[in-house]
Amino acid sequence: MASNTTSPSSMPHVMNTYGRLPIALERGEGVRVWDVQGNEYLDALAGIAVSTLGHAHPRLVRAISDQAGKLIHCCNYYEVPLQEEVAKQLVWHSGMTDVFFCNSGLEANEAAIKVARKFGVNKGIEAPAIIVFDHAFHGRSMATMTATANAKVRDGFGPLVQGFIRAPLNDLQALEAIIKENRDVVAIFQEVIQGEGGVHPCDPVFLQGVRKLCDKYNLLMMVDEIQCGFGRTGKWFAWQWAEGVYPDVMTLAKGLASGVPVGAMICGPKVADIFQPGNHGTTFGGNPLAMRAALETIKVMEESRLLANALTVGAYLQNALKQAFEGVAGVVEVRGQGLMIGVELEKPCGVLLKRAALEQRLLISVTADRVIRIVPALILTQQDADDIVARLAPLVKEFLAE
């Protein structure tokens, strides 16, 4: 076939996999970003809970620049000292034991699913099954989209991967009944606060009950903290709000390196040694650049007390939103924890509200069709929170009045 010798056309060449909004961002600083036209926006989305330290944090910029001048990539044939440094921090803050690094939340969840299956096979179960939950979102790979509850994610991609059983959230009685009826269950996999599913938190008592069921039936308790973890709720991990709970497997990504792609699966002693060389791997996962960004993010979070900030400013923002929408017909609920907040409306708001927010120079997300999701950087101030409410509340009220 002859090569194309004509000039590139003005038609788009990036696949149409996102319903993009009509702006292009060029730079950012703190919790504000600017588009290519020079317009400033207040960022209440942080790249979907990714930019932990905000945009262009000077310490992160220096760390990334320094590492880029030393070594960006090193394959996992060799020791990567920065991996051990980051793993040590994650183990220290979680109380777990071993870490596998990858590139994204989807990859971390795939690794967790493989751990669960190998755990089951080692127990003599030929077709291990994993319990997942209504409203769950775990990714868009073949396995993780099957674990995901949203039919829109799965439709058109059959046949789906076998081995997932869905359960209602926060219902221990129903959960135990499913375990008793399905002898091949090997793990319970849940988001501690469901993000894409509409910002639905797990009750701490439910988490404690899940831990007890896993101990009773020799199952793995696996938690997906990709969106709700890493300081967003005011603790390092959202499951730490449930006293006495330690998961066997935890997955992380998003905010772990404040924008540099990195994912992690952390295991406790029950399955820490279940993977052996050749069982799993990655080319880019745990590369020195990503690890340096993760390590610097952790240091800044510790030294700047960002967990405390997420807790106090998050509570302030949630209360301000509740006051702003008190008595407003069409607002179902304001819920969440720390700087992970959802405002549920009675009717779908999707693209209309996101576009209207752009006109007010505000970046937000809408998930589950009618839940406004607010997941800003952990450096957000009370003044920034007031600014979010001042821009968002009139938009929502006008939208509901139409």
N, C-alpha and C positions, 0 to 999 in steps of 0.2 A: 504494500500500500504506500502511495506517495505521501510524503510528509506535507503538513499544511504550511504553505509558505506565505499565506496572507497575514495581514496585521491582526492582532487580537481584536475581536469585536467589542462593542459596548454592552453586549448581553451578559448577564451574570453567569459565572461558571461554577460557583459554589452550590452544592446540592441544596435543594429546598427542604431542609429538615427542621427549620425553625420558623415560627411565625414572628419574624423580626419587626421591631418597632422602627419608625422612620428617623432615627438619629444614629450617628456614629461617634463614639467617644474617642477622645484623643489623649487626654491626660487626667490625672487626679491628684488630689492632695487631701489627706485626712478623710473626712466623710463627704467630700465634694468632688465632683468630676466636671469636665468641660468637653463639649462636643467639638467637631471640626469647624463649626461656625462660631465658636467662642462662647456659646451659651453655658451658663453654670447650672448644675443640678445638685440637689441634696440627695445623697445616695442612701436610701433606707433598705437596700437590697444586698449590697456588698458582694456582688457577683454570685448571688444565692448562697449567703452564709460562708463566703470564702475569704474575703479580705479582712482577716482578724484584726490586723493592726491598722486598718485603713489604707489609703492609697499613698504610695511613695514614702513610706515611713523611712526616715533617714538611716536608722540603724540597719534595717533590712536591705535597703539599697546598697549600703557600704558592704555588707556581708556578701551579698550576691555578686557584686562587682569584684570583690577580693577573690572569691572562689572561682569566678569565671577566668581570672588571670592565672589560676593554679591548675585546676583540673575540673572539667565539667562532667565528663562521663568516665566511668570505669566499670567494665562488665563484672558480673558477680562470680567470675572464675577466681577472683582475688579478694582479699580482705579489704573492706571499706571502713576505716576507723570511724568516720562520721556516722555510719549506721549504728555502730555500737553506742556512740554518745547519745544519739536520739532515742534509741531503744532503752537505754538506761533511764532516761528521763520519763519515758512513757510507763515503764515498769514501776518506777518510783511513785508516780502520781496515781497509778491504777491499782497497785498491789498485786498485779498479775506477774507473769514470768518471762515470756518470750514474744518476739515481734517478727512478723514477716512484712517487708516493705514492697509496695507496688506503686501504681501510678494514679489510681482513681478509686472512688468508692465502689464502683461496679466491680473492679478487679478484687478489691478487698472482700466483697460479698461473695464473689465466685470462690475465692480461697476458703472462706468460711463454710460454704456449701460442700466443698470437697473434703474439708476436715470432718464435717458431720457424716458424710457418706463413708469415709474411711473408718471412722469410729464405729459406725454401724456394721460394716463388713467385718471388722476385727472382732465384733461381738457375735458373728455368725449370721447376721441378717443379710439376705441376698438382695433385697430391694428396700434400702433404708428410706424412710419418709421424714420430712421436716414439717412441723406445724408453723404456719405463717398466719397473718391476721387481716381482717377486713380493713380496708383503706390503706394497706401497706404499699410502700414503694421501695424496691431494692435495686432497681437498675433496668437496663434495656437489652442485656445479653439474653441468650436463649434461656438460661437457667434463672437469672434474676428477674426477667420479665414474667416468667411463670410464677415466681414467688410474689410478684406485684399484683395488687388487687384490681387496679384500673383496667377494665376490658379494652379501652382505647389503646393501651400500650401493647396488648397481646394480639388483638384482632388482625388477621391476615398473615400470621407468622406460624401457623400450625404445621405439623403436629408439635404441641408443646412438650417440654421436658416433664417426665413423670416424677412423682415422689414428693409432692407438696400437698398439704391438707390445710384448708383455711378454717380459722376460728374467729369468734367474736372477741373484740378487745375488752379487757377489764372484766372478764367473766370466768372466774376460776372454776366454777361448777361445770360449765360447758367444756372448758379446756380439759379437765380431768376425765370427763366422759369420752372425749375424743381419744385421749391416750389409752383408756381402757378398751376402746373398740378397735384400736389399730395397734397391734403388737409390733409393727415394724417402725413405729415412731422412734427416732433417735435424738431429735433435737427440737427445741422451741426457739424460733427466730423472730425477733421483734425490734422495731424502733421504739426507743424509750419515749420520744415525742415524735409522732408521725409528721413529717414535713409536707411532702407532695400530696399526701392524703387529706390535708386540711388542718394541720397543727392540732392533732389529737394527742394529749398526754396520756401515758400509762399511769394509773394510780399507784403510788408507792406500795400500798398494801397488795396490789395485784402483782407487782414485781417480787415482793417477798414471797407471795404464794407460788409464783412460777419457780423461784429458787427451791422451794420446798418440794414441789412436784418433780423437778429435775433430780433432786437428791433421792426422792422416794422411788422413782422409776428408772434411775440410772440413765438420765438423758442429759444432753448438753444444753445449757442456757446460753444462747447466743444473742447479743444485742448489737443492733445497727445504730451507731452513734455518728454516722457520717454527717448529718446536718445538725443534730442537737448537741453533739459533744464538743469537746475541746474548749471549755470555758463559757460557752454560750448561755448556759442557764445559771451561772454563778458558782458552779463547781466544775472541776476538770471534766467530769463525765456525768451525764444526767442520771445514770443509774445510782450514783452516789447519794442522791436524795432519799433513797430507800435504805433505811438502816439495816445493816447486816447482810446486804446483798453483794455478792461477787460473781460476775458472769464467768463462764468457761471460755468464751470467745467474744471479742469485741472488734468491730470494724470502725475505722476512722478514715477521713479524707478531708475534703473541702478546706476548712480553716487551718489545717495542720501546718501548712507552710505559707499562709497568708497570701496565696495566689499562685505560687509555684506548684505545678501538679505533683501530688504525692498522696498515696494511700497507705494504710497499714491495717494488718490484722494482728491483734494481740491475744495471746492464749494464756490460760491459767495452767496449773500443773496437770490437770486431768488429760489435756491433749497437747501439751507443749512439745512433746517428742513424736507426735503422730506423723509428721512429714519427715521423710528422709531424702537424701540427695536423689534427684530425678523425679520425685513425686510432684513437685511444683516449681515454678521459676518465672523469671522475668528478665527482659533485656535492660530496660531503662529503670526499673524499680530500685529505689534506694541509691540513685546516683549521687555523687558528691554535691552537685549544685542544689538538688532538692533537699538533701540532708542538712546542708549548711543553712538553707532558708528555714527549715523546720526548727533547727536548733536555735537560731536567732529569734524566731517567733516565740519559742518557749521562754527564752531568757527575758525578752521584753515583757511577756505576759506576767512573769514572776516579779520582775523588778518594778513594773508599773501598776501592779495590783489590779490587773484588768478583770479578774474574776469578780472581785468585789464591786468593780465598776459596772460590770454586766448585771449583777444582781440588783444594785441600788437604782441605776438608771433605767434598767428594764422594768422594775416595779413602778418607778415614777412614770414611765411612758405608758405602761398598761393602765395605770390608774387615770392618767390624763385622757386616754382614749375612752375609757369607760365613762368618765364624766362628760366628754364631748358627745357621746352617743346615747347617753341616758335618756330614755323615753322616746328615742327616735324610731318610728315605725319602720320595719324592714331590716333592722340590725338584730341579728339573732343572739350573738355572743361575742365578747372580747375574751380571748383565752391565750394561754401560753405560760412561759416561764423565762425569766431573765430577758435577754434580747432575742427571743424567738416568740413572736406574737402573731396571732391570727385574729382577724375581724371577719366573722361570718355574716353574710347577708342572706336575705330570704330568696333573692333571685340572682341568676348568673350575672357576673359583671365583667369578667374576662378582659378582652381587648379594649372595650369601651373605657373602662376605668383606668387602665394602664396608659392609654393615649391621653385621657383627660389629665392624668397626673403629670405627664410630660409637659403639658401646657403650663402647669404650675411649677415646673422645674423640680419635679420629685420623681425618683425612681422607686417603684414598688413592684411587687409580684402578685399575681392572683393564681391560686392553686385550688384544685378540686372545684373549679368553675365559679365558685362564689365566696372564697375565703381570701381576703387580702392578707398577704404574708409580709411581715416586717422583720428582717433579719440583718440589721446594720452592723457595721464594724464595732468591735468591743470597746473602742475608744470614744463612743458616742457620749456627749455631755447632756445635762438636763436642758441646756439652752437649745441644743440640736433636737432633743426630744420635743420641746415646745414647738419648734419650727416644723417638725413632721406633722404634729397634730394640727397646727394652724393651716398647713397646706392641704392635708388629707381630709379633715372633717367636713369642710364646705363641699368638696367634691362628692363625697359619699352622700351627703344630705341632698344635694342637687340631683344626683343620679337616682336616688330612691324616690324622689318626688316626681320624677318624670313619668 
